[in-house]
Amino acid sequence: MSYEHIAYEASDGILTITLDRPEQLNAFTGTMQNELIDAFDRADADDAIRAIIVTGRGRGFCAGADLSGGPNTFARGRDTDISEYRDGGGKVTLRIFELKKPIIAAINGPAVGVGITMTLAMDVRMASESARMGFVFARRGIVPEACSSWFLPRIVGISQAMEWVSTGRVFDANEGLAGGLVKSVHAPADLLPAANKLAREIADNTAPVSVALCRQLMWRGLVADHPMHAHMADSRGILLMGQHEDVREGVASFLEKRKPVFTGSVASGLPDLFPFYKTPEFA
């Protein structure tokens, strides 16, 4: 698939996805939504990709929904079936939730509305000093989307989440850092190198199947209603992965004081650690 609103660049195990509408501050469109989902599908199917970075072209990360449609941007026909209509940002974050590769948001500039909510399903957010973030929905007369009412309180706590959402104000990267939304703040020129350094640490030192299962354990654990579910998944993981060639390689490389060479394939299918986990249907 050729892309119009994103760029897809893979190099030495790291995929960089760049939101690519710089003249519109990378405002989110239906095309961008579909291209992001396709890019994540490609990444999961490619064992050469070990980690993903998402950033923006130019001076913005993502200015939110494209408002070129004017006051009717969010309007849908009154005959739209409420039981079938799905928010596009939510489709993106749910795809990220199911992703098998670790993913880092490198927030290089303004990230408001869906521009910030799309990052909440990503594993790590890093920001430039020039970044500005805002959950501005109440200032537009609409509600938060992209499953952010689920993700945001889990990341920053309910009090901080409600402050940002109910005021709808735009805040700087340092406030995002203090509130636990971002991991770190960097000079603009240092942001992508810092994100690449983290992605490189993952790609060079860890077993891809282990990382994929760790990601599932962490994110799916958030929807479990008792730690027994974690114990069941952990136990299956220790048993099944204990028989895997990557484990023998990991132990041998440690004892031999050398870099490991892991051969396990994420694309060919992961061990099922979650027989009790079911993705709800949209209704």
C-alpha distance (Angstrom), angle and dihedral (degrees) to the residues before:
residue distance angle dihedral
M1 . . .
S2 3.80 . .
Y3 3.79 114.4 .
E4 3.81 131.2 -136.2
H5 3.81 103.3 179.9
I6 3.80 102.3 30.6
A7 3.80 136.5 40.4
Y8 3.82 121.6 -136.5
E9 3.80 115.7 -155.9
A10 3.81 122.1 169.0
S11 3.79 121.2 -174.3
D12 3.79 131.6 165.7
G13 3.79 95.5 -20.1
I14 3.82 97.9 -42.9
L15 3.80 123.1 102.4
T16 3.80 117.4 -157.0
I17 3.80 115.1 -162.7
T18 3.79 111.3 -166.6
L19 3.80 121.7 -164.9
D20 3.78 98.2 -131.0
R21 3.80 115.5 -161.0
P22 3.80 97.9 95.7
E23 3.81 96.5 164.3
Q24 3.82 88.5 58.4
L25 3.83 93.4 41.1
N26 3.82 85.7 -106.9
A27 3.80 93.2 -67.6
F28 3.79 112.6 -167.1
T29 3.82 119.2 -102.5
G30 3.78 137.1 173.4
T31 3.78 87.6 -104.2
M32 3.81 91.1 54.2
Q33 3.81 89.8 48.9
N34 3.81 93.0 53.7
E35 3.79 93.0 43.3
L36 3.81 93.0 51.0
I37 3.79 91.6 51.1
D38 3.81 90.4 48.5
A39 3.81 90.6 48.4
F40 3.80 91.6 52.5
D41 3.81 90.2 48.8
R42 3.81 89.1 52.4
A43 3.78 92.5 47.9
D44 3.79 93.5 51.4
A45 3.81 90.3 50.7
D46 3.82 93.9 50.2
D47 3.81 115.3 79.0
A48 3.80 89.8 -168.5
I49 3.80 89.7 70.3
R50 3.77 111.3 82.5
A51 3.81 102.6 167.0
I52 3.81 138.2 10.2
I53 3.80 131.3 -140.2
V54 3.82 121.4 -166.5
T55 3.80 118.9 -162.1
G56 3.81 140.2 147.6
R57 3.78 133.6 -105.3
G58 3.79 117.0 -117.7
R59 3.79 124.4 -7.5
G60 3.81 97.7 -27.0
F61 3.78 136.5 64.1
C62 3.81 96.7 -160.6
A63 3.81 126.2 -35.6
G64 3.79 92.2 -153.7
A65 3.78 127.4 -108.0
D66 3.79 116.9 -1.1
L67 3.82 103.1 -103.0
S68 3.79 96.1 -170.1
G69 3.80 87.7 114.9
G70 3.80 88.8 69.6
P71 3.83 123.6 -145.4
N72 3.80 90.7 -13.5
T73 3.82 94.2 57.3
F74 3.79 92.5 112.9
A75 3.81 97.6 31.8
R76 3.78 118.9 117.4
G77 3.76 127.1 -173.3
R78 3.81 114.2 -83.9
D79 3.79 88.3 -123.1
T80 3.83 91.6 60.4
D81 3.81 109.0 126.3
I82 3.81 105.5 -116.0
S83 3.80 90.4 -155.7
E84 3.81 92.2 57.9
Y85 3.82 106.1 35.7
R86 3.82 112.5 104.4
D87 3.79 128.9 -166.2
G88 3.81 110.8 -119.3
G89 3.80 94.8 -142.7
G90 3.78 88.6 54.4
K91 3.79 90.7 54.4
V92 3.81 88.7 55.3
T93 3.80 96.3 47.8
L94 3.80 92.6 45.2
R95 3.82 88.5 53.2
I96 3.78 89.7 50.3
F97 3.82 89.3 48.5
E98 3.81 89.1 58.9
L99 3.82 93.8 43.4
K100 3.81 117.0 128.0
K101 3.81 95.5 -154.3
P102 3.82 126.9 72.1
I103 3.79 111.2 -107.0
I104 3.80 131.4 -157.1
A105 3.81 126.7 -164.0
A106 3.81 112.6 -144.5
I107 3.81 99.7 -165.5
N108 3.79 103.0 -160.0
G109 3.81 100.2 172.7
P110 3.81 143.6 -19.0
A111 3.81 112.3 1.2
V112 3.79 113.2 176.7
G113 3.78 135.5 154.4
V114 3.77 109.4 -8.8
G115 3.80 86.3 -2.1
I116 3.79 89.0 75.0
T117 3.81 100.9 25.8
M118 3.83 91.7 58.3
T119 3.82 88.0 61.4
L120 3.80 94.7 55.9
A121 3.82 92.7 82.3
M122 3.80 89.8 51.4
D123 3.79 117.9 98.4
V124 3.81 100.2 -127.0
R125 3.81 132.1 17.7
M126 3.80 119.9 -158.3
A127 3.80 121.3 -179.8
S128 3.77 140.7 -157.2
E129 3.79 119.1 -127.2
S130 3.80 85.2 -114.3
A131 3.81 93.7 57.0
R132 3.79 119.7 115.3
M133 3.79 121.3 -170.4
G134 3.77 132.8 -166.8
F135 3.79 140.4 170.0
V136 3.80 88.5 -152.1
F137 3.82 100.0 165.9
A138 3.81 97.9 113.7
R139 3.81 88.8 53.6
R140 3.80 88.8 57.4
G141 3.81 94.8 45.6
I142 3.81 93.6 -111.8
V143 3.82 135.5 101.1
P144 3.83 132.6 -106.9
E145 3.78 114.2 -83.7
A146 3.81 140.6 -177.1
C147 3.81 90.0 71.0
S148 3.82 87.5 -70.3
S149 3.80 93.1 142.4
W150 3.82 85.2 66.2
F151 3.80 99.7 39.1
L152 3.80 104.1 38.3
P153 3.85 100.1 57.8
R154 3.80 89.6 46.7
I155 3.80 90.7 54.3
V156 3.81 102.4 41.1
G157 3.82 105.2 11.9
I158 3.79 129.1 -102.6
S159 3.81 97.0 -84.4
Q160 3.81 95.5 53.7
A161 3.80 91.1 41.0
M162 3.80 92.5 53.1
E163 3.80 92.5 46.8
W164 3.78 92.7 54.7
V165 3.82 95.2 40.4
S166 3.81 98.3 43.5
T167 3.81 94.6 47.3
G168 3.78 94.4 39.3
R169 3.78 88.7 -155.1
V170 3.78 125.5 154.6
F171 3.82 114.3 -119.4
D172 3.77 135.8 -173.8
A173 3.79 131.0 -106.7
N174 3.80 94.0 -99.1
E175 3.79 91.3 57.5
G176 3.79 88.1 48.8
L177 3.79 88.6 52.6
A178 3.81 93.3 48.1
G179 3.81 90.4 48.6
G180 3.80 93.8 51.0
L181 3.80 95.7 -112.7
V182 3.80 95.3 117.2
K183 3.79 130.4 35.0
S184 3.79 97.9 -143.1
V185 3.80 144.8 -6.9
H186 3.80 122.2 -132.0
A187 3.78 140.7 -177.1
P188 3.83 107.2 -95.1
A189 3.79 93.7 -106.6
D190 3.81 91.6 49.5
L191 3.82 99.3 50.1
L192 3.81 101.2 85.3
P193 3.82 93.6 39.8
A194 3.81 88.4 53.4
A195 3.81 92.0 48.5
N196 3.80 90.2 47.3
K197 3.80 91.1 49.5
L198 3.81 90.1 55.9
A199 3.81 92.4 44.7
R200 3.82 89.5 47.7
E201 3.81 91.2 53.2
I202 3.80 89.1 55.5
A203 3.81 95.0 43.8
D204 3.81 95.5 47.4
N205 3.78 102.2 43.1
T206 3.78 113.1 28.5
A207 3.79 139.0 70.7
P208 3.81 110.0 -111.0
V209 3.81 94.6 -141.6
S210 3.80 90.3 50.2
V211 3.81 91.6 50.3
A212 3.80 92.0 48.4
L213 3.80 91.3 51.2
C214 3.81 92.0 44.4
R215 3.79 89.1 54.1
Q216 3.80 91.1 51.5
L217 3.79 91.7 46.4
M218 3.80 91.9 53.2
W219 3.79 100.3 42.5
R220 3.80 97.7 37.5
G221 3.78 89.0 45.5
L222 3.80 87.8 65.3
V223 3.80 90.5 65.9
A224 3.82 95.7 45.1
D225 3.80 116.2 107.0
H226 3.83 96.8 -149.7
P227 3.83 136.4 25.7
M228 3.80 87.4 -119.4
H229 3.81 87.0 79.6
A230 3.81 89.0 57.6
H231 3.81 90.1 47.7
M232 3.81 91.1 52.0
A233 3.81 92.4 48.8
D234 3.82 93.3 43.3
S235 3.78 91.4 50.0
R236 3.81 92.9 51.0
G237 3.80 89.4 46.8
I238 3.79 94.8 51.6
L239 3.80 91.2 47.8
L240 3.82 98.2 44.6
M241 3.80 97.8 37.9
G242 3.80 91.3 43.3
Q243 3.81 86.2 69.3
H244 3.83 93.6 47.9
E245 3.80 123.7 109.0
D246 3.81 90.3 -128.9
V247 3.79 90.5 65.3
R248 3.81 92.0 54.1
E249 3.81 88.9 48.3
G250 3.81 92.5 47.5
V251 3.79 93.1 52.4
A252 3.82 93.9 41.5
S253 3.82 93.1 50.1
F254 3.81 90.2 50.0
L255 3.79 93.1 50.5
E256 3.81 92.0 43.7
K257 3.84 92.1 45.8
R258 3.80 94.6 -127.2
K259 3.79 137.8 120.9
P260 3.84 112.1 -84.3
V261 3.79 122.7 -118.1
F262 3.79 107.0 -151.1
T263 3.80 118.8 -166.5
G264 3.81 103.3 179.8
S265 3.82 115.5 127.0
V266 3.78 123.1 -134.3
A267 3.80 92.6 -175.8
S268 3.81 94.4 57.2
G269 3.78 92.2 59.5
L270 3.78 138.6 -74.6
P271 3.80 128.4 -115.8
D272 3.80 109.8 -95.5
L273 3.79 107.2 -114.2
F274 3.78 94.4 163.1
P275 3.81 113.4 59.1
F276 3.82 86.7 152.0
Y277 3.83 94.9 53.0
K278 3.80 117.4 98.2
T279 3.78 125.4 176.3
P280 3.82 107.4 -129.7
E281 3.78 117.3 -119.9
F282 3.79 119.0 -119.0
A283 3.79 109.1 -104.5
